[in-house]
């Protein structure tokens, strides 16, 4: 106890240099714990990019390719899924909900996703968090669009603005659907997932804008043909066309009365890119997945997103190892800094140690004194580092969630994290043995004694 008290007072006497050493250790511990927590939570959040979805169904291709195309909007599938197959599969027993998605268009490099209102109700991310609106509401009409947070912030859109969808997924498009602008009616809260970079429109709008583009092209061809006919034929055709339009308009009006608003947002698509499914029981998941993969009407593939995400993460294991290596380097540098400081202080403290030796201190007691000082410095550095770690995690949790999609778990230190701190304590103690050993041997020489 006397040596511990003496070590404490010695640290207070050298508070400036001790503070710098302690601060260096605290920063290294904070970085180590932060990187480790972010690494673990990033892996968990990556696996939860899409949550509570049991199956993703699309055209038969690779599992990872289907996942990247449907969830991360990276790449594309070779074929689509016919609407008849979608209705047949989703009407099977045990299906709780389904979300059709149609991709292939974009707006200034941002993906456009055609879907239904079920998307906003059943889609989950992170730890089963549902989508929420920062402004506005879901689309209720066929010419309305809901923006992800990144799209709205990057392009500066607000409610009421009109945007034009382009054909294709690239940054540059040579065909714009400028005859069918969409009105912004909703902006989602940040999720840190590909949802933030997506524009959401009704599923029926996908076929509508493509049908209008096709009709516009056909009308252009017909106009060239009409130039070859005489004026009388054009007049007769015009009258017939007007009569046909009135008849079609009447039929369309009657058909509209037969469908509700939700059906109008779905339309009658021929095919979709993929669809998400949720089931009442895991048993239905396995059963229907097997049936989908053996489906004879068309080549389909059903994947379990949680399993495929784990496979994809294993392919990115090099990132995980790099983070761990970076953490180890940070701790090693801080411990070497502590060693340098202790050795430098030892040269300045030789007179102090000589006085202790002259009043009866044994060499082993000086050895213990230096060891206790290094251990106390390491302990205090770890405690301060833990406090800084929780402060950084608390302040940065929201930013990591909204910008990186990492849901940080601000909880007690895990067993592995406590083990890391224990390793740092042991390493700090071992580092302290170097100056303690030098002090021990100095005390055996005449240089450590006060000569009378």
FIZAZA-980524 format. One record per residue (C-alpha): x, y negated, z negated; residue in one letter. Coordinates in steps of 0.5 Angstrom, whole numbers, plus 500, padded with zeros to 3 digits. Layout:
+------+-------+-----+------+
: east : north :  up : rest :
+------+-------+-----+------+
:    X :     Y :   Z :    A :
...
+------+-------+-----+------+
This chain:
+------+-------+-----+------+
: east : north :  up : rest :
+------+-------+-----+------+
:  500 :   500 : 500 :    X :
:  506 :   495 : 498 :    X :
:  509 :   497 : 505 :    X :
:  502 :   495 : 509 :    X :
:  501 :   489 : 505 :    X :
:  508 :   487 : 507 :    X :
:  507 :   489 : 514 :    X :
:  500 :   485 : 514 :    X :
:  504 :   478 : 511 :    X :
:  510 :   479 : 516 :    X :
:  505 :   479 : 522 :    X :
:  501 :   473 : 519 :    X :
:  508 :   470 : 519 :    X :
:  509 :   471 : 526 :    X :
:  502 :   470 : 528 :    X :
:  504 :   466 : 535 :    X :
:  508 :   472 : 538 :    X :
:  503 :   477 : 535 :    X :
:  497 :   474 : 537 :    X :
:  500 :   474 : 544 :    X :
:  502 :   481 : 544 :    X :
:  495 :   483 : 541 :    X :
:  491 :   479 : 546 :    X :
:  495 :   483 : 551 :    X :
:  493 :   489 : 548 :    X :
:  486 :   487 : 548 :    X :
:  485 :   485 : 555 :    X :
:  488 :   492 : 557 :    X :
:  483 :   495 : 553 :    X :
:  477 :   491 : 555 :    X :
:  479 :   492 : 563 :    X :
:  480 :   500 : 561 :    X :
:  473 :   501 : 558 :    X :
:  470 :   496 : 563 :    X :
:  473 :   500 : 569 :    X :
:  471 :   506 : 566 :    X :
:  464 :   504 : 564 :    X :
:  463 :   501 : 571 :    X :
:  466 :   507 : 574 :    X :
:  461 :   512 : 571 :    X :
:  455 :   507 : 572 :    X :
:  457 :   506 : 579 :    X :
:  457 :   514 : 580 :    X :
:  450 :   514 : 577 :    X :
:  447 :   508 : 580 :    X :
:  450 :   511 : 587 :    X :
:  446 :   517 : 585 :    X :
:  440 :   513 : 584 :    X :
:  440 :   508 : 590 :    X :
:  433 :   512 : 591 :    X :
:  430 :   515 : 585 :    X :
:  424 :   519 : 584 :    X :
:  424 :   521 : 591 :    X :
:  424 :   529 : 592 :    X :
:  425 :   530 : 599 :    X :
:  427 :   525 : 605 :    X :
:  424 :   528 : 612 :    X :
:  427 :   527 : 619 :    X :
:  429 :   530 : 625 :    X :
:  434 :   535 : 625 :    X :
:  441 :   533 : 624 :    X :
:  446 :   533 : 618 :    X :
:  444 :   532 : 611 :    X :
:  449 :   526 : 610 :    X :
:  447 :   523 : 617 :    X :
:  439 :   523 : 615 :    X :
:  441 :   520 : 608 :    X :
:  445 :   514 : 611 :    X :
:  440 :   512 : 616 :    X :
:  434 :   513 : 612 :    X :
:  436 :   510 : 605 :    X :
:  443 :   506 : 607 :    X :
:  441 :   503 : 614 :    X :
:  447 :   506 : 617 :    X :
:  447 :   509 : 623 :    X :
:  441 :   512 : 626 :    X :
:  438 :   519 : 627 :    X :
:  437 :   523 : 634 :    X :
:  430 :   523 : 634 :    X :
:  424 :   521 : 630 :    X :
:  418 :   525 : 627 :    X :
:  411 :   526 : 630 :    X :
:  406 :   523 : 627 :    X :
:  402 :   529 : 627 :    X :
:  407 :   533 : 624 :    X :
:  407 :   527 : 618 :    X :
:  400 :   528 : 617 :    X :
:  400 :   535 : 617 :    X :
:  406 :   536 : 612 :    X :
:  404 :   530 : 607 :    X :
:  397 :   534 : 607 :    X :
:  400 :   540 : 604 :    X :
:  398 :   542 : 597 :    X :
:  402 :   539 : 591 :    X :
:  404 :   533 : 595 :    X :
:  403 :   527 : 590 :    X :
:  405 :   521 : 595 :    X :
:  409 :   520 : 602 :    X :
:  412 :   513 : 605 :    X :
:  413 :   513 : 612 :    X :
:  419 :   509 : 615 :    X :
:  420 :   507 : 622 :    X :
:  427 :   503 : 624 :    X :
:  430 :   501 : 630 :    X :
:  429 :   493 : 630 :    X :
:  433 :   488 : 627 :    X :
:  433 :   481 : 625 :    X :
:  440 :   477 : 626 :    X :
:  443 :   483 : 624 :    X :
:  439 :   485 : 618 :    X :
:  435 :   492 : 619 :    X :
:  427 :   491 : 620 :    X :
:  423 :   497 : 616 :    X :
:  416 :   499 : 618 :    X :
:  412 :   502 : 613 :    X :
:  406 :   502 : 609 :    X :
:  403 :   499 : 602 :    X :
:  405 :   505 : 599 :    X :
:  412 :   503 : 600 :    X :
:  412 :   498 : 594 :    X :
:  408 :   502 : 590 :    X :
:  412 :   509 : 590 :    X :
:  419 :   507 : 592 :    X :
:  424 :   507 : 586 :    X :
:  431 :   505 : 585 :    X :
:  436 :   506 : 579 :    X :
:  433 :   509 : 573 :    X :
:  426 :   509 : 576 :    X :
:  425 :   502 : 577 :    X :
:  420 :   500 : 581 :    X :
:  420 :   494 : 586 :    X :
:  418 :   487 : 584 :    X :
:  417 :   481 : 587 :    X :
:  420 :   474 : 586 :    X :
:  415 :   470 : 590 :    X :
:  409 :   472 : 594 :    X :
:  406 :   479 : 595 :    X :
:  406 :   485 : 599 :    X :
:  404 :   484 : 607 :    X :
:  396 :   484 : 608 :    X :
:  396 :   483 : 615 :    X :
:  399 :   486 : 621 :    X :
:  404 :   480 : 622 :    X :
:  406 :   479 : 615 :    X :
:  413 :   480 : 613 :    X :
:  416 :   482 : 606 :    X :
:  424 :   480 : 605 :    X :
:  429 :   483 : 601 :    X :
:  433 :   478 : 596 :    X :
:  439 :   478 : 600 :    X :
:  436 :   477 : 607 :    X :
:  432 :   471 : 604 :    X :
:  438 :   468 : 600 :    X :
:  443 :   469 : 606 :    X :
:  438 :   466 : 612 :    X :
:  435 :   461 : 607 :    X :
:  428 :   463 : 608 :    X :
:  422 :   461 : 604 :    X :
:  415 :   463 : 604 :    X :
:  411 :   461 : 610 :    X :
:  417 :   461 : 615 :    X :
:  416 :   465 : 621 :    X :
:  421 :   469 : 624 :    X :
:  422 :   473 : 630 :    X :
:  424 :   481 : 630 :    X :
:  429 :   483 : 635 :    X :
:  430 :   490 : 639 :    X :
:  436 :   494 : 636 :    X :
:  440 :   495 : 630 :    X :
:  446 :   491 : 632 :    X :
:  448 :   484 : 631 :    X :
:  447 :   482 : 638 :    X :
:  440 :   483 : 641 :    X :
:  438 :   482 : 648 :    X :
:  431 :   483 : 647 :    X :
:  427 :   479 : 642 :    X :
:  420 :   480 : 640 :    X :
:  418 :   472 : 640 :    X :
:  411 :   473 : 643 :    X :
:  410 :   476 : 636 :    X :
:  413 :   472 : 630 :    X :
:  412 :   474 : 623 :    X :
:  410 :   470 : 617 :    X :
:  414 :   471 : 610 :    X :
:  409 :   472 : 605 :    X :
:  413 :   476 : 600 :    X :
:  421 :   476 : 597 :    X :
:  423 :   482 : 593 :    X :
:  427 :   481 : 587 :    X :
:  434 :   483 : 587 :    X :
:  436 :   491 : 587 :    X :
:  443 :   492 : 589 :    X :
:  441 :   497 : 594 :    X :
:  440 :   497 : 601 :    X :
:  433 :   494 : 600 :    X :
:  436 :   487 : 599 :    X :
:  438 :   487 : 606 :    X :
:  432 :   489 : 609 :    X :
:  425 :   486 : 612 :    X :
:  419 :   490 : 611 :    X :
:  413 :   490 : 616 :    X :
:  407 :   494 : 617 :    X :
:  408 :   500 : 620 :    X :
:  403 :   498 : 626 :    X :
:  407 :   492 : 627 :    X :
:  412 :   497 : 630 :    X :
:  408 :   500 : 635 :    X :
:  404 :   493 : 637 :    X :
:  411 :   489 : 638 :    X :
:  413 :   494 : 643 :    X :
:  407 :   495 : 646 :    X :
:  406 :   488 : 648 :    X :
:  413 :   488 : 650 :    X :
:  412 :   494 : 655 :    X :
:  405 :   490 : 657 :    X :
:  409 :   484 : 658 :    X :
:  414 :   488 : 663 :    X :
:  408 :   491 : 666 :    X :
:  404 :   485 : 667 :    X :
:  410 :   482 : 671 :    X :
:  411 :   487 : 675 :    X :
:  403 :   487 : 677 :    X :
:  404 :   479 : 678 :    X :
:  409 :   481 : 684 :    X :
:  404 :   486 : 687 :    X :
:  399 :   481 : 687 :    X :
:  403 :   476 : 691 :    X :
:  402 :   481 : 697 :    X :
:  394 :   481 : 696 :    X :
:  390 :   475 : 699 :    X :
:  386 :   470 : 695 :    X :
:  379 :   474 : 695 :    X :
:  382 :   480 : 693 :    X :
:  385 :   476 : 687 :    X :
:  379 :   473 : 685 :    X :
:  375 :   480 : 685 :    X :
:  380 :   483 : 681 :    X :
:  380 :   477 : 676 :    X :
:  373 :   478 : 675 :    X :
:  374 :   485 : 674 :    X :
:  379 :   484 : 669 :    X :
:  375 :   479 : 665 :    X :
:  369 :   484 : 665 :    X :
:  374 :   489 : 663 :    X :
:  377 :   485 : 658 :    X :
:  370 :   483 : 655 :    X :
:  369 :   490 : 654 :    X :
:  375 :   492 : 651 :    X :
:  375 :   486 : 646 :    X :
:  368 :   489 : 644 :    X :
:  370 :   496 : 643 :    X :
:  376 :   493 : 639 :    X :
:  372 :   489 : 635 :    X :
:  367 :   496 : 634 :    X :
:  373 :   500 : 632 :    X :
:  376 :   495 : 627 :    X :
:  369 :   495 : 623 :    X :
:  370 :   503 : 623 :    X :
:  377 :   502 : 619 :    X :
:  379 :   499 : 613 :    X :
:  385 :   494 : 612 :    X :
:  390 :   499 : 610 :    X :
:  389 :   503 : 616 :    X :
:  390 :   497 : 620 :    X :
:  397 :   496 : 617 :    X :
:  398 :   504 : 619 :    X :
:  396 :   504 : 626 :    X :
:  396 :   510 : 631 :    X :
:  404 :   511 : 631 :    X :
:  406 :   516 : 636 :    X :
:  413 :   518 : 631 :    X :
:  416 :   515 : 626 :    X :
:  424 :   515 : 624 :    X :
:  423 :   519 : 617 :    X :
:  418 :   519 : 611 :    X :
:  419 :   520 : 603 :    X :
:  416 :   525 : 599 :    X :
:  414 :   526 : 592 :    X :
:  411 :   532 : 589 :    X :
:  407 :   534 : 583 :    X :
:  412 :   539 : 581 :    X :
:  419 :   541 : 583 :    X :
:  416 :   548 : 585 :    X :
:  413 :   545 : 591 :    X :
:  419 :   541 : 593 :    X :
:  423 :   547 : 594 :    X :
:  417 :   551 : 597 :    X :
:  415 :   545 : 602 :    X :
:  423 :   544 : 603 :    X :
:  423 :   551 : 606 :    X :
:  417 :   550 : 610 :    X :
:  420 :   544 : 613 :    X :
:  426 :   547 : 615 :    X :
:  423 :   553 : 618 :    X :
:  417 :   548 : 622 :    X :
:  416 :   551 : 629 :    X :
:  412 :   545 : 632 :    X :
:  419 :   541 : 632 :    X :
:  426 :   541 : 629 :    X :
:  425 :   537 : 622 :    X :
:  430 :   537 : 616 :    X :
:  428 :   536 : 609 :    X :
:  433 :   534 : 604 :    X :
:  434 :   533 : 597 :    X :
:  437 :   526 : 596 :    X :
:  440 :   527 : 589 :    X :
:  444 :   533 : 592 :    X :
:  446 :   529 : 598 :    X :
:  448 :   523 : 594 :    X :
:  452 :   527 : 590 :    X :
:  455 :   531 : 596 :    X :
:  457 :   524 : 599 :    X :
:  460 :   521 : 592 :    X :
:  465 :   527 : 593 :    X :
:  467 :   525 : 599 :    X :
:  468 :   518 : 596 :    X :
:  472 :   521 : 590 :    X :
:  479 :   517 : 592 :    X :
:  475 :   511 : 590 :    X :
:  474 :   514 : 583 :    X :
:  481 :   516 : 583 :    X :
:  484 :   509 : 585 :    X :
:  480 :   506 : 579 :    X :
:  483 :   511 : 574 :    X :
:  490 :   510 : 576 :    X :
:  489 :   502 : 576 :    X :
:  486 :   503 : 569 :    X :
:  492 :   507 : 567 :    X :
:  497 :   502 : 570 :    X :
:  494 :   496 : 566 :    X :
:  495 :   500 : 559 :    X :
:  502 :   502 : 561 :    X :
:  504 :   495 : 563 :    X :
:  500 :   492 : 556 :    X :
:  504 :   497 : 552 :    X :
:  511 :   496 : 555 :    X :
:  509 :   488 : 554 :    X :
:  508 :   490 : 546 :    X :
:  515 :   494 : 546 :    X :
:  519 :   488 : 549 :    X :
:  516 :   483 : 544 :    X :
:  517 :   488 : 538 :    X :
:  525 :   489 : 541 :    X :
:  525 :   481 : 542 :    X :
:  522 :   480 : 535 :    X :
:  527 :   485 : 532 :    X :
:  533 :   481 : 534 :    X :
:  530 :   475 : 530 :    X :
:  528 :   479 : 524 :    X :
:  535 :   482 : 523 :    X :
:  536 :   477 : 517 :    X :
:  529 :   478 : 514 :    X :
:  531 :   486 : 514 :    X :
:  537 :   485 : 511 :    X :
:  534 :   481 : 505 :    X :
:  529 :   487 : 504 :    X :
:  535 :   492 : 505 :    X :
:  539 :   488 : 499 :    X :
:  533 :   488 : 494 :    X :
:  533 :   495 : 495 :    X :
:  529 :   497 : 501 :    X :
:  531 :   504 : 504 :    X :
:  532 :   505 : 511 :    X :
:  526 :   509 : 512 :    X :
:  522 :   504 : 508 :    X :
:  524 :   499 : 514 :    X :
:  523 :   504 : 519 :    X :
:  516 :   505 : 516 :    X :
:  515 :   498 : 516 :    X :
:  516 :   496 : 523 :    X :
:  512 :   502 : 525 :    X :
:  506 :   500 : 521 :    X :
:  506 :   493 : 524 :    X :
:  506 :   496 : 531 :    X :
:  500 :   500 : 529 :    X :
:  496 :   495 : 526 :    X :
:  498 :   490 : 532 :    X :
:  495 :   496 : 537 :    X :
:  489 :   497 : 532 :    X :
:  487 :   490 : 532 :    X :
:  488 :   489 : 539 :    X :
:  483 :   495 : 541 :    X :
:  478 :   492 : 536 :    X :
:  478 :   486 : 540 :    X :
:  478 :   489 : 546 :    X :
:  472 :   493 : 544 :    X :
:  469 :   486 : 543 :    X :
:  471 :   483 : 549 :    X :
:  468 :   489 : 553 :    X :
:  461 :   489 : 550 :    X :
:  461 :   481 : 551 :    X :
:  463 :   482 : 559 :    X :
:  458 :   488 : 560 :    X :
:  453 :   484 : 557 :    X :
:  454 :   478 : 561 :    X :
:  456 :   482 : 567 :    X :
:  450 :   487 : 567 :    X :
:  445 :   483 : 571 :    X :
:  450 :   481 : 576 :    X :
:  452 :   488 : 577 :    X :
:  445 :   490 : 578 :    X :
:  443 :   485 : 583 :    X :
:  449 :   484 : 587 :    X :
:  453 :   491 : 587 :    X :
:  447 :   495 : 585 :    X :
:  450 :   498 : 579 :    X :
:  446 :   499 : 573 :    X :
:  450 :   498 : 567 :    X :
:  449 :   502 : 560 :    X :
:  450 :   498 : 555 :    X :
:  451 :   503 : 549 :    X :
:  456 :   506 : 544 :    X :
:  462 :   508 : 546 :    X :
:  462 :   515 : 549 :    X :
:  467 :   521 : 547 :    X :
:  471 :   520 : 553 :    X :
:  472 :   512 : 552 :    X :
:  473 :   514 : 544 :    X :
:  479 :   519 : 547 :    X :
:  482 :   513 : 551 :    X :
:  482 :   509 : 545 :    X :
:  485 :   514 : 541 :    X :
:  490 :   515 : 546 :    X :
:  492 :   508 : 546 :    X :
:  493 :   508 : 539 :    X :
:  498 :   514 : 539 :    X :
:  501 :   511 : 545 :    X :
:  502 :   504 : 541 :    X :
:  505 :   508 : 535 :    X :
:  510 :   511 : 539 :    X :
:  512 :   505 : 542 :    X :
:  513 :   502 : 535 :    X :
:  518 :   508 : 534 :    X :
:  523 :   505 : 538 :    X :
:  524 :   498 : 535 :    X :
:  523 :   502 : 528 :    X :
:  528 :   507 : 530 :    X :
:  533 :   501 : 532 :    X :
:  531 :   498 : 525 :    X :
:  533 :   504 : 521 :    X :
:  540 :   505 : 524 :    X :
:  541 :   497 : 524 :    X :
:  540 :   498 : 516 :    X :
:  545 :   503 : 516 :    X :
:  551 :   499 : 519 :    X :
:  554 :   493 : 515 :    X :
:  551 :   488 : 520 :    X :
:  544 :   489 : 516 :    X :
:  547 :   487 : 509 :    X :
:  548 :   481 : 506 :    X :
:  556 :   480 : 504 :    X :
:  558 :   476 : 498 :    X :
+------+-------+-----+------+
